[in-house]
Amino acid sequence: MAANKKVFVIFNPTAGNAAQADAVREALKRHFDEPEWECEVYETTGAEDEDIAKISRKAADEGATIVVSAGGDGTLIGVANGLIHKDIPLGILPLGTGNDLARILNIPLQLEGALGVLSGEHEVFEMDALKVNDCYYFSNVSVGITPHMMSDTKSEQKKRFGRLAYIWTMFKQSKIFQMRHYNLMVDNRPQRVNAVEVMVSNSTLLERFPQLFGSLDTIADGKLELYLVKAKSWRDYLGLAWDLLRRSPKEANKMTHIDARESIRIEAVKHSQLVQADGDAIGHTPVEVRLERKALRVIKPKAQPAAV
């Protein structure tokens, strides 16, 4: 590592408890110590006028070598939006509940491991993004069950139970298992579909175990992945889960898969539906998702040589 590397960390101290926040502060000092590193930490306030993307962009423009998101998916979206089509890479300290992008990139979910990737040997990977209006997302955009499940799960539950909190919310909200009618425009080709969930993903989901959220190559393949889920009950979902254990989602019953190269527009036929992107509600249908190729440079662990 060369001397005088400048790292700018945007840290959300509410991503965990007070003890975790103190542990993050101490770990940052240890891993990014002088004279090898110059480290500046900005702690988010949650104020309505706080523009994380603007802060991230300013740090990159003023000479940061790496801009780091230390928090959950919401913090990551803000930081990453400030780095779109810039040479400065995004570093990720996954402190949230979902951490889907970190999982795809094989970034350790433990603090010390993730910091070791950033301060030690690593690679910079160029990935695609999902553009909705003027904002970029990096995992998925969906309409149906998932937006309600995520918006109805309280932050206290997520901190206590992790991803299991979403499953409990889904169990309580079984009334949302309703087949709805949607008009889709897939690369300017119209389709009328019935589904309980319409998801546009930046990666090929559930393709290879244990990479349930997609493999590394599929977030940079210049494609959008559209999934239509048609499981209307817990029995259907159990059947779908069993199906996915035996075959790819492209072949599973109760699920339809479609590729797109440019854009996907989703419009609910009768009543406007809630839309989520990377775990946060972003509005209601209609929604158009456009593919932005090679939008973001992100730091990942250095690839290990293949075993002989």
Summary of the structure (lengths in Angstrom):
residues: 308
radius of gyration: 19.7
end to end distance: 28.9
largest distance: 61.3
contacts: 1009
relative contact order: 0.16
helix: 29%
strand: 35%
